[in-house]
Amino acid sequence: MKMPSANPLPPKENSLFKRILKSYEQKQYKTGLKFAKQILTNPKFSEHGETLAMKGLIMNCLGKKDEAYELVRRGLRNDLKSHVCWHVFGLLQRSDRKYDEAIKCYRNALKWDKDNLQILRDLSLLQIQMRDLEGYRDTRHQLLLLRPGQRASWIGYAMSFHLLNDFETAQKILEEFRKTQTARTSPDFEHSEFLLYQNQVMQEADHLQQALDHVEQYSSQICDVSSELEIKAQIYLKLGKHDEAHKVYEELVNRNPESWSYFEGLEKSCPEDTMEAKLAIYSRISEKFPRASAPKRLPLNFATGDIFEKMADEYLRKMLRKGVPPAFVTMNGLYKDPEKVTIIERLLTGYLESLESVSKFSAEDETNGEKESPTVFLWTLFFLAQHYDYLGLTEKALECIEKANQHTPTLIELFVVEAKTHKHAGNIEKAMECLDEAQSLDTADRYVNSKCAKYMLRANHVKQAEEMCAKFTREGVPAMDNLNEMQCIWFQTECARSYQRQGKFGEALKKCHEIDRHFSEIIEDQFDFHTYCMRKMTLRAYVNLLRLEDTLKSHKFYFQGAKIAIEVYLQLHDKPLKDSDKEEEINDKNLSPKELKKLRSKQRRAQKKAQQQKEEEERAKAAAEKQQKNKHDPELDGPKEEELVPDKLARVEKPLDQAVYFLKPLQTLAKDRIETHLLAFEIYSRKDKLLLMLQSIKRAHSIDPDHTKLHECLIRFAKKVEESKDLPEAVSSVVAMEKKKFLNGKSAFDYNECFLEKFSNLSEHRISGARMLHYLKPDQKDRALELLTDIEDFPCRDALKLCMRILNILETEVKDQTAASNFKSRCHKLFRHATVFAPPETKVKENHVDEEETLKCDEEAPPLPSTNNVNDDDKVPEREE
């Protein structure tokens, strides 16, 4: 029985109050306020708690948050025993995403009305959102007791046990509910999904035979035939019934002969685990489905020798005849095997010679059939260019591209490959020009447009990239704002990297915080699915969603944004930004009157241009907000987030604390990545937290004990321990013991010598060893330089990246300009396309600098201090396959 309110309303006012509730539910907020006013203007009920609370809730929906909170709190003070007041206060807290506070309010509301269904439902939503699984189970149990006839009551209660990994109980509840369902003759998709979910619980409980019997028993009621067959095949495999699994996978392949996962299952269930047996299967399927590419491509993974050559020949000819642009992408997984790379190259060069001379794939084909189409020659060159680029043979790749351009100068894909080749060769400006030309040939191609924008950002042309993306963003809104609204994370990540290279740390941090907010929004967005999925019975997808959300910040997009943010905060800690005015005065003193006049003129023009641009953006933003004002429900808006101001972000008081904010999710969700622990080491070394530094080293060591960066961290840790004084005895003993264990009882110098000897044939390890040699013994600079500049045995594909890292070390740590200059000259001969090694005379002349700000390239990134080695490998973007 409900406890009465402390101030109950008479019939007339009670009727008005019910109309307030109805108006709120129908989103007729102004009408609701009128009814509330009628009650509150009566002197007897001017302080009626529930009416004040409802008025506050409506005011919140109208965007008047402060007034709403004041009214609801006033109402609550006047009627502390009202479940309505507590419920409304909880709704208000929920709208501000203060879920813990909202749960407290709902629990207080249930004290005065413990069987209120709406409050219980709202409480269960918040509990699953916050992953309070025990509380969710108890709430769902109460809902089941109150409404045992509702399907959602049973499903929700069973799912609470499933999420707690109590599969047995979940299974029993689901089976009890299934028994209450009547037999169905027509297809019922919701019941089908229920049966498949029940089967999933059985599989996760490791009741495989029971799950198999279940899916066979209710096969006629399951509408998703593909899922049914996949479940059978997987269970047969796990039970070791390979013959039955093979039959089911055959059926699945007949349904979809392009699914690689089906073929993988077919291989695993093959009675004979031999190459010949597998080839026979693929041969039979190829004959049955002659147009399918998967059964022709997949045997190349395990075929060897002459068989591989014959099959690769057949596959390549088909791809080149059809002119399939991603043909190389489908085959680059084979490039881990040097023997297969040699065969592929031999085939392609043979095709090229024969196509040029007789327009056939080989001389043996000369007497048979018709000549190949001229486009086959073009696509052969196209494939071969990607092949050489992948192997790091830039000159050969560009030679193929030049021939292909002479053959067909308007092929967009060719410009894209040329751009990638120049990027891998170290000339991002040239790469950007190629893609700019490619997108001009087809301005409606969003892929090429996006690729061009990405390369512009790599070349630090942020404004141009924004203009490029504006072709596909909403009109009347600045492209940058619209891309943020659309959660275009790749663009924001590239922007952050570009700003970091340019030293615009505030702008870089703004982009990183925007990425962090996107992930927070994605986590909040799951709120809408808690009721929807239960209602629509998409239970398997719902469970997968919950599990995905729990590990969302392990995604590579978040990792990249967090890594940039941590690196920038480390740079800001090492070298805080100075006051801009003082810095400008210092620079002015070193300029002649003519140069000073020129600089002032340039600054005025830049300031005027920035002001105009800002005004235009504000006008566009205001217009867009006005246009969207009536297109959304204000009740659904979350709390208004603080505006991200770049200058404020860059001048934060404690940058290391901000770095830890981005590190914590990585330590929880990306702990299997060694970079996480290396970043943690960099932060804690600056905080002088020896035990946390040690913890980071131990975690990294468990992942890859021979990692080059881990070696550098170990040496730096050992030296820091030696220099540390007045350590507590407990800390000192633990640190000394672990240091001795990691260094095998050697000194830091001797351990580094052993490292150099052990990995003398590995170029990247040698670089790290040389770097630490200079760090430990600056007097052995000549030996360190000799080790650093020995680049004869560098692997071709990674040579450019390693040489750029060495140049950065020479310039920023060794600080030997003569050695750096000589090294640049040597590298320029090896990598003549790489702009970082280009001689000064090839750079932009001074008379062009006044018109446009000089932009730094990737390789001119502001170097981290010698103690910070996290960012060295990021000078060259990862090779895109």
N, C-alpha and C positions, 0 to 999 in steps of 0.2 A: 504493500500500500504506500502511495506517495505521501510524503510529509508535506503539510500545507505551507504555503509561503507565509512569511512573517507579516505580510500586508496584503491579504487577498482582495481581489477586486469584486465589486458588485456586478450583477448581470450585464448592465449596459456597458460599463467600462471593459468588462471581460470580453464582450463581443468585439469591441474596438481593438482589444489586444490581439485577438485571434486574427483580425483583419490585417494587423501589422505583420504577423507571422506569414500570412498568405502573400502579402505584398512583397515581403523579403524573398520568399521562395520564387515568386514570379518576376523578380528583379524590377519591380515598380517602386523604386526607392523614394521618389517624391511623394507618392501616395502614402507610403508607409510613414513618412515623417509627418504628414498631415494628421493621420490617426494618432500618432504618438503625442502630437501637440495637443490634440483634444483631451487626452487623458491627463497630461502633465499640467495643463492650464487650470484644471480643477484643484483648488487649494488642498483638498483632502488627499489627493494622490500626486502632488507635485514632486514628491521624492519616492515615487513607487520604483522599487529597485529593478524589477524585470522590464518595465517599460523603458527606463533609462538605459538598461543594458542593450535592449533591442534597438533603441535609437542610436546608441554608440556603434552597434554593428553595421547599421545602415550608413552612418557617417563614414565608417571605414571603407565601405564599398564605394563611396563617392570621393575617396582620396583624402579625406580630412582625418588623418591618423591621430594627431595630437588631441583633437576634440573628442575623437572616438574613445581613446584610452581614458580620458578624463570622465566621460559619461559612464563608461562601463565600470570603472573603479568606484565611482560614486554610487552606482546602482548596487554594486557588490557590498559596499559598506552598509547600505540601508537594508540589505536582505541577504545575509551570509548563509542562510539555510535554503536558498533557492537554487535548484539544480540548473535552472535557466541561466541565471547570472554566471554561475561557474562555467557552464557550457559555452556561453557567449565569450567569456574571457579566454577560454581555451581556443575558440575559433580565431579570436583576435591575435593570440600568440602564434597560432599556426600560420596565419597569413604573413607574419614576420619571420617565419621559419625558425621560431624558437620552440622546437619540438619538445624538448625536455620540460619546459615550463608548461606547454599545452597539455602534456600528459598529466602533470600534477593537477592542473585545473579539471581535467576530465575525471580523475580519480576522486577529487573533492565533490564533483557533481554526482558521482555514483554513490557517495555516502548518503545523499538525500534522496536519490532515486536509483536504486541499485539495478533495477530491471529495465531501464530506459534503453530501448534498442538503438536509437540513433546515437546516443552517447557511446554505447559499447562499440558500434561500428566505427565511429570516428576514432575511438581509442585504439582499436585493432589496426587501423590504417597507419596511425603514428607509430605503433609498436613494430610493425613490419618494416616501415620506413627506416626506423632507428635500429633495426635488427635486434630488438628486445624479444628474442624468440620464446623464452619461457613465459614472459608476460603475454605475448601474442597467443600462445597455446591456451593459457587460462581464460583469456577474453573470448577466444573462439569456442571454448567449452561452454562458457556461460551463454553465448549466443545459440549454441546447439540445444541447450536445455530449454531456452525460451522459444525457439522456432525450429523444432525438430522436423517439421514438414518441408523446410526450404532446402533446396539442393546446395546452395552456397554455404549453409551452416555445416553440412557434412564435409564438403570439399575443403573448406577453410580449416576445419579442425584436423582433418587428415594431413593436410599440407603442413600444418604447424609441426606435427611429428616428423614428417619427411625432412623438413629443413633442419630439425634437430638431430637428424640421422637415426631416429628411432623408426627404422623401416618396418619392423614387425607390427607395431601398433598402427602405423599409417596404413599398412596393408589390410589389417583386420577391419579398420573403419571403412575403408574404400569397399571392401567386399560386402560388409553389412549394408552399405548404401546401395551397391549394385543389386542386391537381392530384393530391394524395394522397387526396382524399376520393372515396368511391364515389358513384355516381349514386343519387339518392333519388326514390322514387315517392310516398311519403306526406309530408305537410307536416312539416318539421323546423324549428321556430322558432329553434333555436340556430344552425343553418346559415344560415337566413335573415338573422339578425342579423349573422353573419360577412360575408355578401355585402354587406349595407348598410354595414357598417364599411369594407370594402374599397373600396366606391364613394365613401365620404366621403374617404378618403385620396386617391383619384384627383381628386376635386373640389378639395381643398385644394392638390394639386400643380398645379392649373390645367389638367388634362387633361380638358377638358369633353367633347369628342367621344368620347374613350375611356370616360369615365364613363357617357355616354348609351348607347353600344353595349353596355357591360357590364350596365346595368340592363335593357335590352331583351332581351339574350341569356339572362339568368337570371331573367326575369320569372316563369316558372312555379314557381321555387323560393323566391320571396320571399313571405312570408306577410302582411307588413304592407303592404297595398295602398295605404293612404293615403300612407305614406312614399314608396312607389314613384312614385305619381303626382306628389307634391310635388317629388321629385327631377327627374323628367322636365320638369315645368313650369318649374322654376327654371333648368335647363340650357338649355331652348329659349329662354327669355327672354335669358339671357346670350349665347347664340349668335346672337341676333337673328332667330330663327325664330318670329315672332309668331303666324303662323297656327296652327302646331302647338301653341304654348303656349296659345293661346286655346281650342283644343279640349280640352286637358287640364284647364285651369281650369274649363271648362264642366262637365266630368265631376266635378271636385272639388266644385263648387257644388251639383251634383245630389246628391252624397253628404252635404253639410252646407251648407244655404242660410243659415246664421246666422254663418258664419265671415267676419269682416271682412278677414282676410288673403287669402282666396281671391278676394274681390271686388276687392281692391287689385291682385292679379295679373291679374285679368280686365280691369281698366281699362288696365293697362300694356301688355297684349297686344292691345288693341283696334286693329283695322286703321286706323281713322280717329280721330285724337286731337281729337275735337270734342265739345261738350256734347250735341248731338243724337244722335250715335252711341252715346255712353255711356248716355244716357237710354233709348234703344231697347233696349239690353241689359237694363237694370234693369226696364224695363216688361215685357219678355218673361218674365223670371225671376219677377216679382211675380205674373203671371198663372198661371205654373206652380205657384208656392208661395204661395197667397194668405194663408197664416197666418204666413209668415216676416216678421219686422220689419226685418232688415238691408237687403233690397233696396228697402224704402220709406224707410229712414233715410239710407243712404249717399249717394243722389243729392243730398240737401240740401247736401252739402259743396261741390259745384261748380255747382249750379243757381243762377240769379240772376233778379232781376226778377219778372215775373208767373209765370214757370214755378216759381220757388222758392215763391212765395206759394201757388200751387195745390197743390203737392206737400206743403208744410208744413201746409196746411189739412187735407189728407187724412190725413197722419200724425198730427197732433194730435187730430183727431176720433177716430181709432181708439184712440189711447192713453187718451184721456179716457173713452171708452165702456167700455173694459176696466178702467179704474181701476188703471193701472200706477204704483205709487209712484215708481220711479226714472225716470219719463218725462223729467223735467227734466235728470237726470244724463246721459241719452243725447243731449240737445240742447245742453248748455252749451258744447260745442266750437264751436258756430256763433256764439257771442257775441263772437268777435273781430271780426266784421264788423258795424259799426253799422247798416248798411242792413237786414241780416237781423234784428237785434234789434228795430228799428222795426216790421218786418212781423209778427214773432211777437207783439209787444205789441198791435198793432192787431187781429190775429186773436183773441187771448185776451180783450181787452176787449169785442170784438164778440160773442164767444160768451157772455160774462157777461151782457151786456145782454139778449140774445135769450133766454137760458135763464131769466132772471128774469121776463121778460114773457110769452113764449109757450112756454117749455120746449123750444125748438129751438135749434140752433146759429146759425141766421140767419133773418131774416124771409122770405127766399126759400123756406125749407123749410116754411113754415107750412101750405101746402096739400098737401104731400107727406108721406106716411108717418105713423108714430106719433110721439108725443112722446118726448123723451129721458127716461131714468131720472133720478130725483132725485139719484142719486149722481154723475151727470155734472157737475152744478152744484158739488158738493162738490170733485171732483177738479180742476175748472177753477180754483176758488179756491186749492186746494192748489198747483197749478202756478204760478199768478200770484203767490202769496206768495213762492215761491222765486225767481221772475223779478225781483221788486222788491228782494228781499234781495240778490241777486247784483249788482244795479246800485247798491246802497247806499241805496236809498229805503226806509228803515226804517219810516216812518209808514205808507206805502202797504202794505207787507208785513204789518204788524201789523193793519191794517184788514181785509185779506183773511182773515187768520187768525181774527180776531174773528167775522167773518161765518160762516166755516166752522165755528167752534166752536158758534155758535148753531144751525147746521144739524145737526151731528153732534158732540156734546160728548165722545164716547168713542173717537175715532179716534187711535190711538197715533202714527201717522206725523205727524199734525198737531202733536202736542206736540213731536216731534223737530224739526220745521221751526221751530216757535216758539222752541225753545231755541237753535237755530242763529242765528235772527234776533236774539235778545237778546244772544248772544255777540258777533256782529258789530257790534252797537250799543254794546258796551262794558259790558254788565251781566251779568257771568258768574254772579252769585248768582241772579238771576232765571232765567237759562238753566238752572242746576242744579236749581232748583225745578220747572221744566217737565219736565225729564227724570226727576226723582224721581217726579213724578205719572204720567208715561208708564210707567215700569217697574212702578209699583204696579198698573196695569191689567192687566199680563201679566208676572207674576214669573218665568215660565219662558222668557222671551225673552232669550237671552244677549246679543244685539246691543244691545238697549236698556239692559240691565244694564251692559254694558261702556261704553257711551256715557255713561251717567249717572256711572259711576265716573271717567271721564276728565274730565268737567266739574267733578266734586267736587275733583279734583286741581288743575284750573285755578283753582278758587276757594280753594285751599289747605286744603281739608278732607280731609287725608290719612287720618285715622282713619275717617271716614265712608266714604271710597272703599274702604278695606280691608274694612270690614264689608259693603259692597255686593258686592264681589267674592267674599266668603266664601260667598255663596249657591251659587257654582259651583265652589268649590275643595274639596279633600279634607277630610273631617271629621277632627277631632282634631289638625289641624296648623294653625298660624297662617297666615292667608291670605297674608301677605307672604312667608313662607318657601316656601309652595307655589307662588306665582306666580314666585318666583325659580327654584325647581326646574323649573318648566315653561318657563323661559326666555321669560317674558311681557315682552318688551322694551319694548313701547309703554307698559305700566304703569310700568315702572321709569324710563323716560325722563321721563314726566310727573311722577313722584314727585321725580326729581332737580331738575326745573325748579321744582316747588313749594317744595322745601327751599331751593333757591338764592334764590328770591324772599323766603322767610321769614328768610334769613340763617343757616339751619342748614347750614353748609357741610360739616360732617363727614358728616351724613346724605346730603347731595347727592353727595358724593364716593363714599360707600359704594355708592350706586346706579350711579354711573358705572363703578366698578371691577367691579361685578357684571356689567354689560353687556359690559365688556371680557373678563371671564372666559367669558361665554357664547360669544363669538366664538372664543376660544381652544379651548373645548370642541368647537365645531363643526369646527374645523380638526383636532383630535385624532380626532374621530369618523370621519373618512375612512379611518382605519387599517383598520377592519373591511371596507371595500369593496374593498381592493386584491386580496384573494383571492376574495371573493364574485363580483365582476363578471367576473373572468377565468373563474371556474368556470361561471357562468350565461350567459356570452357577451353580457352587456349592455354591449357595448364602446363604442357611441356615447354612451350615457348616462354611462359611466365617464370617457371623455375630457372630456365636458362638465363632469362633477363636478370633475375635477382643475383645469380651467381656471377654474371658479367659485371653488374654494378659493384659488387664487392671487390672486384679486382680491376676496376676501370682505370685507375691511375697507374697501372702497370703498362698501359698502352705506350707505344713508341712515341706518339705525338706529345703526350704529357712528359715523357722522359726527356725529349729534345728541348722542350720549353723550359723545364726545370733545370736542366744542365746549363743552358744559356744564362738563366737567371742567377744560378749559383756562381758561375764564372764571373759575371758582371759584379755581383756583390763582393766577391773576393778582390776584384780589381779596385772597387771603390774603397774597400778596407785598406788595401795596400797603398793606394794613392787617392785620398779623398779629393773631391773637386774643390778648386779654389774659387774665390769670389771672382765673377766674370769681369767686373770693372777693374779690379786690381791687376788681373792678368793682362787685360787689354793695355793698361798703362805701361806695364813692363815691356810689352811687345812694341809699343809706340816709340819707346826710347831708342830702339835699335834701327829705326827707319829714317831715311832722308826726308826732307820736306816734300819732295816730289812724290816719293812712295807713300808718305803719310796722307797726302791729298788724294792720291789714287785709292788708298784703302778706305778713307772716309767716304768717298764717292760710292765705292762698291757697297759699303755697309748701309748707306742711306737707301740705295736702290734695293738691296736685299730686304731691308726693313719695310720699305713701302710695299714691295711685292708680297711679303709675308702678311702684312696687314690686310691688303686687298683680298688675298686668298682666304684669310681667316673670316673676313666679313662675308665673302661668298659662301663659305661652308656653313656659317651660322644661319644665313638666310635660307640655304637649301635644307638645313636640318629643321629649322622652324616650320618650313612649308611641309616637310614630310611628316612632322609630328602632328601638324594641324590636319593633314590628310588622313592620318591613321587614328586620330583621336576617337572617332566613333566606331572604329572597326574592331575593338577589343573590349572585353569585359574588365572593368577596373578591379573587380573582386578577385580576378585571377592573377593580378600583378603581385610579384614578390616585393620584399622590402627594397627601397631605392638604394642602390649601391653607391658608395663614395666614388666621385669622379677621379679618374687616374690622371694625375698631373705629372708629366715627365720630370720637371725640375724638382718637384717635391720627392719623387721616388729616388732620384739620383742623389739627393742630399739627406738621405735617411740617417738617423743618429747611430743606429747599431746595425750595420749591413750584415754582420755575421749572423745575427738573430733572424734576419729575413732569409738568409741563405739556408738556415736550419729549417725554416718553415717549408721550403721547397724540397729539402732533403728527406724529411720524415716520411712522406708517402713512398718515396723510392726505397727507403730502408725496409718498409713493410711489404711493398708489392713488387719491387724490382730488385730484391736481394740476391737473385741469381745472376745479376749483371755486375761484373767486376768494376765497371765505371762508377757505380753507386758508392762503393766503399772507397774508391780512390778520391771521389769528391768529398766524402765524409772526412777522409784523412786531411785534405787541404783545409777544410773548415776548422777541424779540431786542432791542427798544428798552429793555426793563427790564434786559437783560444788558449794555447798552452795546456791542453787537456791530454796528458800523456796516456792515461788509461783508455780514453776514447780513441786516441790515435792507434794504440795497440789493438783495440777491438776491431777497428777498421782494417788494419793489416791482417789480422787473423781471419777475418771473414773473406777478404780478397784472396788470401793464401789458399783457402779451402776451395776456391773456384779455379784459380790458375796460378800455381806456385812459381812458374817461370815467366810470368808476365813482365814486360820491360818496365812499365810504370810502377808495378809493385816493387821491383828491385830498387828503383829510385826512392820510393817511399821508405823502404827498409833502411837504406843508407842514411837518409835524412833523419829518420827516427833514431837511429843509433847515435848519430852525431849530436842530436838534441838531448839525448839521455846523458851523454858524456858531459855536455855543457851545463846540464841542470844541476842546481845546488839547493840545499836545504829542503830536499824532498822528504815527506813523511816516511817513516821507516817501512810501513806496510807497502806503500806505493813503490818505493825504491827497490824492495826485494822482489816484488812481482815483475816490475819492468826489467830488472837485471836478469832475472831467470828466463823470461820470454825472449829477451834480446839474445841471450846466449844460445837459446834453442834455435832461433831463426838464423843466426849467423854461424851456426855450427861451432861456437866457441872461438871464432876468429874476430879480429878487429874489423872495423868497417872497410878499411883499405884492403886488407887481405881478402876479405869476402868479395870485394869488387874485382880484385885480380883473378880470383877463381871463376867468377862469373864471366869475365872477359875470355878466359881460357876455355871454359866449357862451351860458350856460344860463339867462338871465334868465326864460325862459318855462317852465322846468321847476322845479316846487316843491321836489322833493327835493334837487336840485343847489343851489338857492338857500339851503336850510337849511344845507347843508354849507359853502357859501361864507361865510354869515353867522357860522357857528360858528368857522371859521378866522379870520375878520376879528377877532372878539373875542379869539381866542387870540393873534393876532399884535399887535393894537393895542387893548389894553383901554381906552384913552382914547377909542376910537370906539364905545363901548358903545351910544350912542343910535342910531347908524346900523345897528349889528348887530341891535338890538331891532326896529327898523323893518322890516328884511329878514326877520327871524324871524317876526314876528307878522302879516305880510301873507299872509293865508290865503284871499283872495277867489277865486283861480284854482285852488284845490286840486281835483284830480279827485274826483268824488263818492265813488267806491268806496274810495279810499285816504285820504280826508280825515281820518278818525278816527285812523288809525295815525300820520299825519304830525303831527297836532295833539298827540298824546300824546308824540311824540318831542320836539316843541318845548317842551312843558311841562317835560319832564325836563331839557332843556338850561337852561331859565330857572332851574329850582330848584337844579340841582347844579353848573352851570358859571358862568353869568352871576351867579347868586345875588342876583337882584333880586326880592324877595318881592312888591313892589308890582306889577311887571310881570307876575309869575306869577299873582297874584291877579286882575288885570284880564283876563289872557288866559283864565284859567279861567272867568270870568264870561261872556266872549264865547262860549267853546266850549260852555258849558252851554246857551246858547240854541240853538246849532246841533245839539248832541248831547245832548238832554235825558235820554236813557236811560243815558248813559255815567256810571258811578259815579265815575270819576276826576275828573270836572269838577263833581260834585255839591257844593253849598254845605255847610258844616260842620254846619248844623242838621239835615240829613237823615241824618247818620251815627248809628251806634248810641250810645245814651245810656250814661253812665258806670256806672249802677247794674247794667248787664248784664255789665260787664267782669269782675266778680269770679267769676261762675259759670263762665265759659269764656274761654279765652285768645283775645284779639283777634287775628284772622287778617288778614294783609295781602293785598290783592288784587293782581292781575297788575301793575297800574300803579304799585304802591308798592314795586317791587323795589329792593333796595339798589343805588344807582347806582354805576357804575364811575367811577373818577377821570376828570377831563376829558380826559386823554390817552388813555383807553381808549374807543374808540367802536365796539367790535365788537358790543356787546349792544343797541344802541339800537333796532334794528329788530325785536327779539324781544319787545317789550312786549305786542304783540297777537298771539295765535296766528294762523297762516296761515288764510285763509278756506277753509272746507271747501266744496267744490262739491257 
